[in-house]
Amino acid sequence: MCPPTYFAVTYSINPWMNPAKPVDPALALTQWEDLRDRYRALGHTVLVLDPLPGLPDMVYAANGATVVDGRVLGARFAHPERYAEAEAHLDWFRTHGYADLREPVHVNEGEGDFAFTASYLLAGRGFRTSPHAHAEAQEFFGRTVIGLDLVDPRYYHLDTALCVLDDTADEIMYYPDAFSPGSRAVLARLFPHALLATEQDAAAFGLNAVSDGHHVLLPQSATGLFDPLRARGFEPLGMDLSELLKGGGSVKCCTQELRGG
């Protein structure tokens, strides 16, 4: 995770960002600390990436890399406002002992568009990550990559439209209308028992969530997901990240998962 020390909305690179709506820096930090502390209370280890001035979106740490089996595929951002974040993430991995790193050739925005399940690496495309990055990820990780087309600009990253609930059982939840008809058909075929979110819960960023296989941390305003999650044996934990939503991110955007290492 990366604290929102320099978080602000001074430009717009997604439909959620409006520079005319000021950010409350103190509240953003409090909300971020609540998320960090909740992870720790659940027994998870949280490692912190130091923020850099001039990079207000570094708080969205999920975008900086994808880590599978201790192997790190770095990011290459689509917008120049975020270019420098990629090297900051790779520097962090180098100094923390990760030896198997790749600087990507093609544009990918880390876990923004890559979601890891037991059987697949789901890969979003259409707004940020290049389709060529899917082949690059498959070659690097040696995992089957399933390309999914995003068609609604509000859901510009895969992690705004889909969440992996249990990566040992290929269990996910997603918002069907964020995807092209063909991608919806693929998801229905691969995940026939997936939890389907409503438009209201998707718009509340309810799918920008993190699950450890039991606890699901998600925006507290995505109320329609709580009972369905409980019915499947999960424990939903509502979080308030309303200030960070002003930049187009919530729980998952603020969390990069380190798988192996």
Buried (B, 14 or more C-beta within 10 A) or exposed (E): BBBBBBBBBEEBBBEBBEEEEEBEBEBBBEBBEEBBEBBEEEEBEEEEBEBBEEBBBBBBBBBBBBBBEEBBBBBBBBEEBBEEBBBBBBEBBEEEEBEEBBEBEBBBBBBBBBBBBEBBBBBBBBBBBBEBBBBBBBEBBEBEBBBBBBBBEBBBBBBBBBBBBBBEEBBBBBBBBBBBEEBBEBBEEBBEEBBBBBEEBBBBBBBBBBBBBEBBBBBBBBBBBBEBBEEBEBBBBBBBBBBBBBBBBBBBBBBBBBEEB
